């Protein structure tokens, strides 16, 4: 998927990482917001390769050593950016939920809305998907957060009906895998938007089988 650039970290001893998993002060949250916004701008312009830690630090007015405290690598940074994008999407979907009556159709409609959001900024989408692909165990917490957010979006789209059953959660995982795979094949030019829609609508029928 491309060659990852290795960038040297600050020579000073690393402080404890600042992550979204801990409560941030207002100042820390504002700094984290600037970092994510700068990352998004750089990725929109030039994709994965355009997101360099030094440029992110300069663009967000944050010291390079401080940036590494928040995000130990570019992959951590871009996975966190995907988490941020999904949170924004989740908020939008809660304000404007899907309109279809059938739960499977609601999930398909929701995922296609998410796909179209990615489609509007293909360089950003490619950068975030590459980061997920490159992520190793050191990024597992951030990847898990992205997965939980995707699950929450799908469950919200399904609508009320009590806690999901193990069968439904299994179906949701398969839907997540298909959506992610469809995004990769579209980004690489191996699938049309029409094919993505067919694949998503097909896999969402699993929801009907588990209800």
C-alpha positions in Angstrom: 0.0 0.0 0.0 3.0 2.3 -0.1 6.2 2.9 1.8 5.9 4.2 5.3 8.3 7.1 6.2 10.3 6.6 9.3 10.7 9.8 11.3 13.0 10.2 14.3 11.5 11.0 17.6 12.6 13.5 20.1 15.8 12.5 22.0 14.2 13.4 25.3 12.7 10.6 27.4 9.1 10.1 26.4 6.4 11.2 28.8 3.2 9.3 29.4 1.1 9.3 26.2 -1.9 11.5 26.1 -4.8 9.6 24.6 -8.5 10.0 24.2 -8.9 7.1 26.7 -8.0 9.4 29.6 -9.8 12.6 30.7 -8.1 15.5 29.0 -8.0 19.0 30.4 -9.7 21.7 28.3 -6.2 22.9 27.1 -5.2 19.3 26.2 -8.4 18.7 24.3 -8.0 21.9 22.3 -4.4 20.9 21.5 -5.6 17.4 20.4 -8.3 19.0 18.3 -5.8 21.2 16.5 -3.6 18.1 15.8 -6.5 16.1 14.3 -7.7 19.1 12.3 -4.1 19.6 10.9 -3.8 15.9 10.1 -7.2 15.9 8.3 -6.1 19.0 6.2 -2.8 17.4 5.2 -4.4 14.0 4.3 -7.1 15.7 2.2 -4.4 17.4 0.2 -2.0 14.6 -0.3 -3.1 11.4 1.3 -1.0 9.1 3.5 2.4 10.3 2.4 1.5 13.9 3.0 0.9 13.3 6.7 4.4 13.8 8.2 4.7 14.3 11.9 6.9 17.4 11.7 4.4 19.1 9.3 1.5 18.1 11.6 3.3 19.6 14.5 4.1 22.9 12.6 0.5 23.1 11.2 -1.1 22.6 14.6 1.4 24.9 16.5 2.5 22.0 18.7 6.0 21.0 19.6 7.1 17.8 17.9 7.9 16.1 21.2 4.4 17.0 22.4 2.8 15.6 19.3 4.6 12.3 19.9 3.2 12.3 23.5 -0.3 12.4 22.0 0.3 10.1 19.1 3.4 7.9 19.1 3.4 7.4 15.3 1.7 8.5 12.1 -0.4 5.3 12.1 -1.7 6.2 15.6 -2.5 9.7 14.4 -4.4 8.6 11.3 -6.4 5.9 13.1 -7.4 8.5 15.7 -8.4 10.7 12.8 -10.7 7.9 11.5 -12.1 7.7 15.0 -12.8 11.4 14.9 -14.4 11.2 11.5 -16.7 8.3 12.6 -17.7 10.3 15.8 -18.8 13.2 13.6 -20.7 10.8 11.3 -22.4 9.2 14.3 -23.5 12.6 15.6 -24.9 13.5 12.1 -26.7 10.2 11.9 -28.3 10.7 15.3 -29.6 14.0 14.1 -30.7 12.7 10.8 -31.3 8.9 11.2 -32.0 6.6 8.3 -35.6 6.7 7.0 -36.1 3.1 5.7 -38.6 0.9 7.6 -36.7 -2.3 7.4 -33.6 -2.6 9.8 -31.4 -4.2 7.1 -32.3 -1.3 4.7 -31.6 1.2 7.4 -28.1 -0.2 8.0 -27.4 -0.3 4.2 -28.6 3.3 3.9 -26.4 4.4 6.8 -23.2 2.6 5.5 -23.7 4.1 2.1 -24.0 7.6 3.7 -20.7 6.8 5.4 -19.2 5.6 2.2 -20.3 8.8 0.4 -18.6 10.9 3.1 -15.4 9.0 2.4 -15.9 9.3 -1.3 -16.0 13.2 -1.0 -12.4 13.1 0.4 -10.7 10.1 -1.3 -7.2 11.1 -0.2 -8.3 11.3 3.4 -10.2 8.0 3.1 -7.1 6.3 1.6 -4.8 7.6 4.3 -7.1 6.4 7.1 -7.6 3.0 5.6 -3.9 2.6 5.0 -3.3 3.4 8.6 -5.8 0.7 9.7 -4.1 -1.8 7.4 -0.6 -0.9 8.8 -1.7 -0.9 12.5 0.1 -3.4 14.7 -0.5 -4.4 18.3 0.7 -1.0 19.6 -2.3 0.6 17.9 -4.8 -2.0 19.1 -6.6 0.3 21.6 -7.3 2.9 18.8 -8.3 0.3 16.3 -10.7 -1.2 18.9 -12.2 2.2 19.4 -12.8 2.6 15.6 -14.4 -0.9 15.6 -16.7 -0.1 18.6 -17.8 3.2 16.9 -18.6 1.3 13.7 -20.6 -1.2 15.7 -22.5 1.5 17.5 -23.4 3.2 14.2 -24.7 -0.1 12.8 -26.7 -0.9 16.0 -28.2 2.6 16.1 -29.2 2.2 12.4 -30.9 -1.2 13.2 -33.2 0.6 15.6 -34.8 -0.4 18.9 -35.3 -4.0 19.8 -33.4 -4.7 23.0 -29.8 -5.7 23.5 -28.3 -7.4 20.4 -28.1 -11.2 20.5 -24.7 -13.0 19.9 -26.0 -13.9 16.4 -26.7 -10.2 15.7 -23.3 -9.1 16.9 -21.7 -11.7 14.7 -23.7 -10.4 11.7 -22.6 -6.8 12.6 -18.9 -8.0 12.6 -19.4 -9.5 9.1 -21.0 -6.3 7.9 -18.1 -4.3 9.3 -15.6 -6.5 7.5 -17.5 -6.2 4.2 -17.8 -2.4 4.5 -14.1 -2.1 5.2 -13.2 -4.5 2.3 -15.5 -2.6 0.0 -13.8 0.7 0.9 -10.4 -0.8 0.1 -11.5 -2.3 -3.3 -13.1 1.0 -4.3 -10.0 3.1 -3.2 -7.8 0.8 -5.3 -10.1 1.1 -8.3 -11.1 -2.5 -8.3 -14.8 -1.9 -7.5 -17.4 0.6 -8.7 -19.7 2.5 -6.4 -22.5 0.4 -7.8 -20.7 -2.8 -6.8 -20.0 -1.4 -3.4 -23.8 -0.7 -2.9 -24.7 -4.2 -4.0 -22.2 -5.8 -1.7 -23.3 -3.7 1.3 -27.0 -4.3 0.6 -26.4 -8.0 0.3 -24.4 -8.4 3.5 -27.0 -6.3 5.4 -29.6 -8.9 4.8 -27.9 -10.9 7.5 -29.6 -8.7 10.0 -33.0 -10.0 8.8 -31.8 -13.6 9.3 -30.8 -12.9 12.9 -33.9 -11.1 14.2 
